[in-house]
């Protein structure tokens, strides 16, 4: 993922890369926020799941105040609902709300590729192709990793525009789309998604703006088309939090 304007932790940093000089170490609030956000995006915390502050604090070895601050940040992003006198819950979008989110996402993603078309430098092209290789490897061994990488591909494209508002809005929209797919999605077709990503990259390299925009819109429609009226059995909250607590230093 991006280096400078990325509002979320990069995959490299999650694997333990030490921050360079001048880069502040994330606070505990930022770490808990990032871990919870990733658990939601990776569809490990399902929509409607209750998120007790005390359980989050115990799982991550932090105070309830830090847990509360992390949940507040997630609520601003639309990933968590804070209900008076009831507590925090993973946001649970309706199918109509999900359709609205994908409409917005199609417009944002078309704008991204239109800005990038014919503008990618060799290092960016190499990076995008490397991301495709990572997606292909993950597709055969780890569905959770494949889901994360698929989302990071879209966020990385947005980051390459260096448009801060576009990055912010697309980050929130992609996250909300993940929630929709958690509730209504059929099993993710990773191979299909990888092939669509490859076609988008080649159109960007070729400088064919209309084609790149149409390919991206078709791709988002395919993602949205995976939504079905079916639900999934949620995993234990404690088990999910324990997985993400292990990633925190």
HELIX and SHEET records of a PDB file:
HELIX    1   1 UNK A   11  UNK A   14  1                                   4    
HELIX    2   2 UNK A   28  UNK A   41  1                                  14    
HELIX    3   3 UNK A   53  UNK A   60  1                                   8    
HELIX    4   4 UNK A   64  UNK A   76  1                                  13    
HELIX    5   5 UNK A   95  UNK A  116  1                                  22    
HELIX    6   6 UNK A  122  UNK A  139  1                                  18    
HELIX    7   7 UNK A  143  UNK A  160  1                                  18    
HELIX    8   8 UNK A  164  UNK A  184  1                                  21    
HELIX    9   9 UNK A  190  UNK A  206  1                                  17    
HELIX   10  10 UNK A  209  UNK A  225  1                                  17    
HELIX   11  11 UNK A  237  UNK A  245  1                                   9    
SHEET    1   A 2 UNK A  80  UNK A  83  0                                        
SHEET    2   A 2 UNK A  87  UNK A  90 -1                                        
END                                                                             
